[in-house]
Amino acid sequence: MTMQTPYYQYDMALLHETLDIAKTQASRYGYTIHYAVKANANPNLLKNIASEGFGADCVSGNEIKVALDNGFNSQGIVFAGVGKTDGEIEYAIEQNIHCIHCESVQEFHVIELIAQKLNKKVRVALRINPNVDAHTHKSITTGLKENKFGMSVSEAHSILIEENRYKNIELIGLHFHIGSQIQNMEVFKNLALEVNRIQDELHSHCLPYLNLGGGLGIDYLNPTVNRLANFSDYFGTIHKWLEPGKGQSIHFELGRSLVGQCGQLYTRVLYTKTSQKRSFAVVDAGMNALIRPALYGAYHRIENISKIDQPVNQTYDVVGPICETTDSFGEEVLLPATERGDLLVIQSCGAYAESMASDYNLRERPHCVFIPNYELEKT
Ligand SMILES: *Cc1c(COP(=O)(O)O)cnc(C)c1O
């Protein structure tokens, strides 16, 4: 039977292996991990991640709802985002989630007013923009002064000194998130040192909560060799350099590193053609199924699994069917001689592929296949 392409294939055994290692490494230091739902909100993945006891990091009211619907405990949910609507804040308060990560002074006042109206006390942590360079792609750097995320240390200070004025907010601590796809542990060391400095300045060691966000990267170049992110170095680096307050609980929000390698996008070659300069393989998946190359110039490894035994000695621009020049998965990709009908696999599509999919050009979104056959086992 030939499977209808394109489709995402999720390796649930690898997902669980990844989750187990992340959990084991985090628990060495008593750390808590919240899965960043925006990386992939596929219900089947969410159910499996929730069943392993992870919390959830949500960036919209709908993500909170989907997390709750798929088994996450409301007490394990945190909620960030620069543009939370009043409705989303109200919903988060009503669901009694662990805390809201507040990103501006104005938002803080809005949260207080909404909590007052609901006659509830809501836990809030302040998201601080620590001005640490993630040394990653500029579109996925979030912790620099010029980024829109979070508030400055002095703004956080202005809130903290008036803490007693806010009757409907329990200020539990600080939150940081500096960017994504970070593989250089120096960056996390710098984050830990900067957090120490900011905690000193704000005297926040006495607060019970500290969240260092996510951003741990995966190996897009060699996904089959390095299937697992370096959780041991990551948590080890933070543990080595961070000086938390006594009894402060340390939280992380990992997305890509938990799900990135367990997903692949399968797509079939529709046509090949050669212009004066280049050969093209036109495939049946488009940027609507995987937008990272078009959006960030991101690299994904591509293989032709119909010609697995053939010498890899040709180059193709692997492009989609969508009417945009950026609808490309890679330029001059090394492949075996490739023909119409060949099945290509695009690696490392577990994170920010399905969750960023659209129906642009009114194309169908790819369907999902789970191996081993979890869908049948679990539903
Ligand atoms: C996107 C995001 C994350 C997860 O980032 P990854 O790079 O996928 O680990 C964590 N926290 C916040 C606030 C985010 O916006």
The ligand as a Tripos MOL2 file, in Angstrom:
@<TRIPOS>MOLECULE
LIG
   15    15     1     0     0
SMALL
NO_CHARGES

@<TRIPOS>ATOM
      1 C1          8.7790   29.2180   22.2170 C.3       1 LIG1
      2 C2          8.9450   29.3560   23.6700 C.ar      1 LIG1
      3 C3          9.5690   28.3410   24.3900 C.ar      1 LIG1
      4 C4         10.1240   27.0920   23.7720 C.3       1 LIG1
      5 O1         11.2210   27.3030   22.9650 O.3       1 LIG1
      6 P1         12.0290   26.0530   22.3620 P.3       1 LIG1
      7 O2         13.1240   26.6850   21.6130 O.co2     1 LIG1
      8 O3         11.1010   25.3000   21.4880 O.co2     1 LIG1
      9 O4         12.5170   25.2430   23.5190 O.co2     1 LIG1
     10 C5          9.6710   28.5140   25.7610 C.ar      1 LIG1
     11 N1          9.1970   29.6130   26.3870 N.ar      1 LIG1
     12 C6          8.5920   30.5950   25.7080 C.ar      1 LIG1
     13 C7          8.0850   31.7750   26.4480 C.3       1 LIG1
     14 C8          8.4570   30.5120   24.3370 C.ar      1 LIG1
     15 O5          7.8670   31.5110   23.6710 O.3       1 LIG1
@<TRIPOS>BOND
     1     1     2 1
     2     2     3 ar
     3     2    14 ar
     4     3     4 1
     5     3    10 ar
     6     4     5 1
     7     5     6 1
     8     6     7 2
     9     6     8 1
    10     6     9 1
    11    10    11 ar
    12    11    12 ar
    13    12    13 1
    14    12    14 ar
    15    14    15 1
@<TRIPOS>SUBSTRUCTURE
     1 LIG1         1 GROUP 0 **** ****
